[in-house]
Amino acid sequence: MNTTKLKTDAPLSASLAIDALGPDLRAAMSVARDTEFSGIAVANHHPELASLDFGPTARRHFRHLLQRQHLRLTCIRAVSTRNGLFDSKSLDRVMTSAVGAIRLAYDLGASAVSLYTGSPSRSSESTVPLTDAVVAAAQSLASEADRAGLKLCLSSSSIDFLLELFGRLGAGHVRANLDTGRLALDGENLLKAADRLGPWVGMWTLADGIRTKTSFRPTELGRGDLPVAEILVHTEGLNWSGDVVVDVRDLPNPPQGAKVAAQMLRSARP
């Protein structure tokens, strides 16, 4: 008997952010496995990862658990603040979190670390006030990621800022994380932003919602304004080797959101 899996039966080439699925990592991984995601992303402040008991033995157990669940660890999500790298009062805390996430990602075999950098405040003199302090902070983290052989995927609500920052940082492992929950862009402009960033795009974090002029209401993937099918076409480029992460943390029922997202990705995949 031919037991070859059909293409539609293969694991999704996308990862699930599991932070909203509860404090039990094993149970959260099971949700990702049962909905047939191929990987997971998790924040470095997850209760189990941040525990003082999460030492070498616990890290080995984590890696073995991933193998048994047939999952890969795509990304460690570094905890940031509302203003990210732009607030001098909290910058040390953000940097400590990001460096810790890079080292944890290396230990656990992840391929990337994501960080919300914050967004510049606009002024009449400059549309992208990129300060030396922000560049220096990003450069320090990029160097740390380079040494670990990891992608550092930076997100912001300002595409102009990311383009200017990457131009200053130059080559290396730094990339853009197009986090659709952070970008106040409609579908057409979101795709234009991806085109502007081009090869800098290293990750898409998909969070759907219904936008008005004054609000954003999160909803399950495919049931809001996000052009999921069009985004997936972008990720099918011959030279694109980035990651797609589904974020369900703002939904009232994250496990159900994961299930709906998996169904949507299968139906929308070109």
N, C-alpha and C positions, 0 to 999 in steps of 0.2 A: 504494500500500500504506500502511495506517495503521501508523506507527512509534511511536505514543504509548506511553510506558512504563506498565506496570501499576503500581499503588500499591506492590506488593510489590517492584518493581524499583527504586524510588526509593532514593537514599541514606538511611541511617538518620539520624533526627534525634537523634543522639548522637555523642559524641566519644570517642576512644580515647587514654588516657594512654600515651605511647610510650616513657617512660623506661627500661622493662625490655626494650625490643626491640633493645638494642645501641647502640654509640656512633655509628653511621652514621645521620644524620638522614634522608638520602634513602631508605635501605632501610627505616627505621622508618615513614616516611610511606607507602611502598609497601604495607606491611602494612595500614595503616589504609585506604588506598584500595581494596586488593583485597578486604578484608572489608566494604567499602561503608559505613564510617563517614563522616559528613559533615565531621568535624573532628578535631583533635588537641588534647591538652593535654601540656605538657612542663615539666619542672622547670628552674629557672634555673641549676642546677648541671650540666646536661647537658654532657658534654665539649665539644661543638661550641659551645654557647651561652656557656660559661664561658671559652672560649679567648681569649687576648689578641688573636688574629687576627680575632675576630668583631666587626669594626668596621663602618662604614657600607656598604662594598662587600659584605661578607658578609651583612649584614642585608637589603640589596636582593635579593641572590641567594636568600636564604631566602624572602622574600615571593614572588618569581617562581616558586620551586619549589612553594610552596603552590598558586599559581594553576594551574600545569601539572598538579598532582596533583588538582585540583578539590577542595581541602580548605580549611577555614578554621581559623585558630588560635583556639580557644575560650578557652584559659586558659594562663597562665604560673603554675606552681606554685612558690611561694616556699619555699625550704628553711628549715625551722624546726628546733627541738630538742625533746627529749622534754617539756620543761616550758614551751616557747614563751615567752609574754610574762610568765610567772610567776617566772622565775628571773632575779634581778637580775644575776647573774654573766654570763649569756649574752644578756641583753636587747639590748645594743648590736649583737651579731652578728645576732640575729634581725631587728632593725629595719633594719640595713644590707641584709640579704638581701631583706626585703620591699620596701623602697624601690627597690632595684635591679630587682626583679621588676616593679614597677609601671612603671618607666621603660622597661624592656625590652619589656613588653607594649604600651606606647604606640608604641614604635618599630616593632614587628613587626605591629601591627594587631590584637592580641588584644582580646577583649571583656571579659575578666575576669582577676583574679589571685586565687589561693586561698592561704590561710595557715592552718596549724594553730596555734591560740593556746595550746595547753596546756589544763590543767583545774585548777580550784582545789582545794586540799586542804580537806576538810570538817572542821569543828570543832563542838563542842557549842554554841558561841555563835552560829554562823552556818552556814547550809547553803550559802550562796554568798558567800564572803568576797571581794567585788569591791573591790580596792584602788584608790586613786587613781592609782597608777603604771600599773596595767594599763589603766585607762580612758584615761589620758593617752596611752599608747602606741598603743592602738587608735584613738583620736581623731586622732592625728597621721597614722597610715596611711590612715584614712578620708579625711582632708582631701587627702592626696597623691593618692589614687585619684579623688576628686571633681575635682581640677584636671586630671587626665588623662582624665576622662570614662569611667572604667573601674569596673566592679563589683569590690568587694573582698569576697570570699566567705570567711568565717571558719568554721573547724571546731573542734570540741571534743568531748570525751566527755561533757560536761555540758550538757544542754539548758537547765537552770535558769540556768546561767551565761550562755549565749548570750542568753536572753530578758532577763536583767537588764542585760547589756552593751548590747544594742540599745536598751533603754529609756533608758539613759544617753546614748547617742550621738545618738539622734534620727534625723532624716531624712538623706537622702543616698544614696550608692551602696553602702553597706555591707549585706551580706546574709549568710545562713547557708549554709554548705556542709554538707549532711547526708552526711558521709563514713561509710558503713556499716561500714567497717573499723575506725573509731575508736569507734563507738557500741556499747557492750555491751548492746544491747537486742534482745529477741525481736521477731518480726514485728509483732505487735499493738501493742506499745509503741513501736516505731519509727514506725508510722503515726500513733499518737497524738501523738508528738513533732512530726511534720510538721504535724499539725493545730494544735498549740499555737503553733508558730512562724508558721503561716499565711503572710501576704505577705512575711515576712522570708526565706523559703526562696528562694535564688537559684541553688542548684546541688545536684544529687545526685551523689555520687561512689559508684558501685556496686562493691563488693568483696564477693563471696559467701564463705561459709564454714560450717562445721559447729561449732556452739557446744555446749560442755558447761558445767558449773558452774565448771570450773577452766581451760578452754582454748578456743582458737579456731583451727581448722584451715582455712586458706584452700583454696578449691576453685573450679572454674570456675563462671561465672555460670549460675544455674538449677539447680545440682547441690548446693546447700547449703540453708541455712535462710532465705535472703533472699526476702521476698515480692515478687519482681520485677514480676509482673503488677499487683499492688495499688499498687506505687510508681508505675508508669507511668500508672495511672489518675489519681493525684495530679498528675502532670505534664501531664495533658491539660486541666487547668482553663482556662477561657476567658481568665482574666487572668494566667496564669502565663507568663512569658517567660524562664525560667531555662534552665539547661544541664544535660544529663545526661552524665556522664563515666564511662567504664568503666575500672577500675583493675585491671591484670593483673600488677602488679609482684611480688606474693608467690607467684605460681604457678610450678611447676617448668618449664613450657613456655609462656611468655607468648604467642608467636604462635598456638599452638593455642588458648590461652585466649581470644584475640581472636576467632578464628573461631567458637568455641562461643558466645561472648557475642553476636556478631552474629546468629547463628541464633536464640538465645534471645530477643533483643529483637524480632526479626521475628515470632516466633510469639506473643510475649506482648503485643505492641502492641495496645491496644484499637481 
